[in-house]
Amino acid sequence: MALAAIYSLFIINKSGGLIYYKDYGSAGRMDTNDSLRLASLWHSMHAISQQLSPTPGCTGIDLLQAHNFDLHCFQSLTGTKFFVVCETGAPNMEMLLKVIYELYTDFVLKNPFYEMEMPIRCELFDLNLAQVIQKDRVALLGR
């Protein structure tokens, strides 16, 4: 079992297309087709949950809890969704998703060579994301 609470990170554009996927040692690594299917499915479930909600102003599913994992989701104002699959009960995932969003805005959206809605291929984003995830792993050693 990996030291990190995070198993994988997905970033989905507003159309439901997977633009970033990173595996952090999840059991049974997913291939490309599986990650694309999961991103598309999550996008659809998130949209349906907004429509089914009995209360007005619902923004969709923020947390999906399963027996062996949790899925935390953050949706930006532009409709881009960030979600992590992590250990059950992993602390501070909402804060971590906001930090990842800040990295996205700083290193992806401000990159003049990045085309909106396209797959993310930004080295500075990858490097800074790796540092944030490593800090999360180190913090978990103290729990």
Backbone hydrogen bonds in HBPLUS format (Angstrom, degrees):
<---DONOR---> <-ACCEPTOR-->    atom                        ^
c    i                          cat <-CA-CA->   ^        H-A-AA   ^      H-
h    n   atom  resd res      DA  || num        DHA   H-A  angle D-A-AA Bond
n    s   type  num  typ     dist DA aas  dist angle  dist       angle   num
A0087-GLU N   A0005-ALA O   2.74 MM  82  5.08 143.4  1.87 139.1 151.7     1
A0007-TYR N   A0085-VAL O   2.66 MM  78  5.42 164.5  1.68 152.5 156.5     2
A0024-TYR N   A0007-TYR O   2.67 MM  17  4.87 166.0  1.69 147.9 145.1     3
A0008-SER N   A0085-VAL O   3.23 MM  77  5.29 154.2  2.30 139.0 142.3     4
A0085-VAL N   A0008-SER O   2.95 MM  77  5.29 158.7  2.00 144.5 150.8     5
A0009-LEU N   A0022-LYS O   2.87 MM  13  5.22 156.1  1.93 150.9 158.7     6
A0022-LYS N   A0009-LEU O   2.96 MM  13  5.22 154.6  2.02 150.1 154.1     7
A0010-PHE N   A0083-PHE O   2.86 MM  73  5.33 157.3  1.91 159.9 166.9     8
A0083-PHE N   A0010-PHE O   2.95 MM  73  5.33 166.4  1.97 150.3 153.8     9
A0011-ILE N   A0020-TYR O   2.89 MM   9  4.95 149.0  1.99 145.8 143.4    10
A0019-ILE N   A0011-ILE O   2.89 MM   8  5.73 164.7  1.92 154.8 159.5    11
A0020-TYR N   A0011-ILE O   3.28 MM   9  4.95 138.7  2.46 143.2 137.5    12
A0012-ILE N   A0081-LYS O   2.82 MM  69  5.09 163.2  1.85 150.6 156.4    13
A0081-LYS N   A0012-ILE O   2.87 MM  69  5.09 157.4  1.93 149.5 155.1    14
A0013-ASN N   A0017-GLY O   2.86 MM   4  5.39 161.6  1.89 158.7 157.7    15
A0016-GLY N   A0013-ASN O   2.95 MM   3  5.42 164.2  1.98 117.9 123.0    16
A0120-ILE N   A0019-ILE O   2.81 MM 101  5.75 166.6  1.83 155.3 153.0    17
A0035-SER N   A0031-ASP O   3.08 MM   4  6.39 160.4  2.12 156.7 162.2    18
A0036-LEU N   A0032-THR O   2.99 MM   4  6.22 155.5  2.05 151.5 158.3    19
A0037-ARG N   A0033-ASN O   2.94 MM   4  6.14 158.1  1.99 148.0 154.0    20
A0038-LEU N   A0034-ASP O   2.92 MM   4  6.11 161.8  1.96 150.6 155.4    21
A0039-ALA N   A0035-SER O   3.04 MM   4  6.16 161.0  2.08 144.2 149.2    22
A0040-SER N   A0036-LEU O   3.04 MM   4  6.22 162.2  2.07 147.7 152.6    23
A0041-LEU N   A0037-ARG O   2.87 MM   4  6.03 160.6  1.90 151.3 157.1    24
A0042-TRP N   A0038-LEU O   2.88 MM   4  6.04 163.0  1.91 151.8 156.2    25
A0043-HIS N   A0039-ALA O   3.00 MM   4  6.16 160.4  2.03 147.3 152.8    26
A0044-SER N   A0040-SER O   3.07 MM   4  6.31 159.6  2.12 147.3 152.3    27
A0045-MET N   A0041-LEU O   2.88 MM   4  6.14 166.0  1.90 155.8 159.6    28
A0046-HIS N   A0042-TRP O   2.86 MM   4  5.93 160.2  1.90 152.0 157.5    29
A0047-ALA N   A0043-HIS O   3.07 MM   4  6.29 157.0  2.13 145.2 150.9    30
A0048-ILE N   A0044-SER O   2.91 MM   4  6.13 162.3  1.94 154.8 159.8    31
A0049-SER N   A0045-MET O   2.92 MM   4  6.05 156.2  1.98 147.0 153.4    32
A0050-GLN N   A0046-HIS O   3.33 MM   4  6.59 142.5  2.48 138.5 147.0    33
A0051-GLN N   A0047-ALA O   3.38 MM   4  6.74 149.6  2.48 142.5 149.8    34
A0051-GLN N   A0048-ILE O   3.05 MM   3  5.18 119.3  2.43  97.9 112.7    35
A0052-LEU N   A0048-ILE O   2.91 MM   4  6.17 150.5  2.00 153.9 162.9    36
A0053-SER N   A0049-SER O   3.18 MM   4  5.99 130.2  2.44 136.9 145.6    37
A0073-CYS N   A0062-ASP O   2.81 MM  11  4.81 159.7  1.85 141.4 141.4    38
A0064-LEU N   A0071-LEU O   2.84 MM   7  4.99 154.1  1.91 142.7 151.2    39
A0071-LEU N   A0064-LEU O   2.79 MM   7  4.99 149.8  1.88 146.0 155.1    40
A0066-ALA N   A0069-PHE O   2.88 MM   3  5.33 158.2  1.93 169.7 173.2    41
A0070-ASP N   A0086-CYS O   2.89 MM  16  5.37 158.8  1.93 143.9 149.7    42
A0086-CYS N   A0070-ASP O   2.87 MM  16  5.37 166.7  1.89 158.1 162.4    43
A0072-HIS N   A0084-VAL O   3.00 MM  12  5.46 151.0  2.08 156.1 161.1    44
A0084-VAL N   A0072-HIS O   2.98 MM  12  5.46 147.0  2.09 148.8 158.6    45
A0074-PHE N   A0082-PHE O   2.77 MM   8  5.18 155.1  1.83 154.9 163.2    46
A0082-PHE N   A0074-PHE O   2.80 MM   8  5.18 162.7  1.83 154.7 160.8    47
A0076-SER N   A0080-THR O   2.85 MM   4  5.39 167.8  1.87 162.3 162.3    48
A0079-GLY N   A0076-SER O   3.06 MM   3  5.35 162.3  2.09 110.0 115.5    49
A0090-ALA N   A0087-GLU O   3.23 MM   3  5.45 154.1  2.30 132.1 126.6    50
A0096-LEU N   A0092-ASN O   3.05 MM   4  6.29 156.4  2.11 145.4 152.4    51
A0097-LEU N   A0093-MET O   2.89 MM   4  6.10 157.1  1.94 148.6 153.8    52
A0098-LYS N   A0094-GLU O   3.14 MM   4  6.43 148.7  2.24 141.7 149.7    53
A0099-VAL N   A0095-MET O   3.01 MM   4  6.34 149.3  2.11 147.1 155.7    54
A0100-ILE N   A0096-LEU O   2.92 MM   4  6.22 156.7  1.97 151.0 157.6    55
A0101-TYR N   A0097-LEU O   2.91 MM   4  6.13 148.6  2.00 140.6 149.5    56
A0102-GLU N   A0098-LYS O   2.96 MM   4  6.26 150.9  2.04 141.7 149.1    57
A0103-LEU N   A0099-VAL O   2.98 MM   4  6.33 154.1  2.04 148.4 155.3    58
A0104-TYR N   A0100-ILE O   2.91 MM   4  6.17 152.3  1.99 145.3 153.4    59
A0105-THR N   A0101-TYR O   2.90 MM   4  6.26 157.7  1.95 152.8 157.8    60
A0106-ASP N   A0102-GLU O   2.90 MM   4  6.07 156.9  1.95 148.6 155.4    61
A0107-PHE N   A0103-LEU O   2.81 MM   4  5.77 167.8  1.82 154.3 157.6    62
A0108-VAL N   A0104-TYR O   2.93 MM   4  5.07 145.6  2.05 129.4 137.7    63
A0109-LEU N   A0104-TYR O   3.07 MM   5  6.49 159.9  2.11 156.4 162.8    64
A0111-ASN N   A0108-VAL O   3.10 MM   3  5.21 157.1  2.15 105.3 112.3    65
A0114-TYR N   A0111-ASN O   3.16 MM   3  5.51 165.2  2.18 113.7 118.4    66
A0118-MET N   A0115-GLU O   3.19 MM   3  5.74 152.9  2.27 139.5 140.1    67
A0126-ASP N   A0122-CYS O   3.10 MM   4  6.45 162.7  2.13 153.8 158.4    68
A0127-LEU N   A0123-GLU O   2.90 MM   4  6.17 162.5  1.94 155.9 160.4    69
A0128-ASN N   A0124-LEU O   3.03 MM   4  6.10 169.8  2.04 148.1 151.0    70
A0129-LEU N   A0125-PHE O   2.85 MM   4  5.89 154.8  1.91 150.7 158.6    71
A0130-ALA N   A0126-ASP O   2.96 MM   4  6.09 156.8  2.02 144.9 151.0    72
A0131-GLN N   A0127-LEU O   3.15 MM   4  6.46 148.0  2.25 141.7 150.0    73
A0132-VAL N   A0128-ASN O   3.06 MM   4  6.34 157.2  2.11 146.5 152.0    74
A0133-ILE N   A0129-LEU O   2.93 MM   4  6.18 165.8  1.95 157.5 161.1    75
A0134-GLN N   A0130-ALA O   2.92 MM   4  6.03 152.5  2.00 141.7 149.7    76
A0135-LYS N   A0131-GLN O   2.96 MM   4  6.21 154.2  2.03 146.8 153.2    77
A0136-ASP N   A0132-VAL O   3.02 MM   4  6.33 150.8  2.11 144.6 152.7    78
A0137-ARG N   A0133-ILE O   2.95 MM   4  6.29 153.1  2.02 147.5 154.5    79
A0138-VAL N   A0134-GLN O   2.95 MM   4  6.24 159.0  2.00 151.1 156.4    80
A0139-ALA N   A0135-LYS O   2.92 MM   4  6.13 156.9  1.98 147.3 153.8    81
A0140-LEU N   A0136-ASP O   3.04 MM   4  6.26 143.3  2.18 143.0 152.6    82
A0141-LEU N   A0138-VAL O   3.17 MM   3  5.35 139.9  2.34 100.0 110.9    83
A0142-GLY N   A0139-ALA O   3.29 MM   3  5.73 149.7  2.39 106.3 113.9    84
A0143-ARG N   A0140-LEU O   3.12 MM   3  5.38 164.0  2.14 108.4 113.4    85
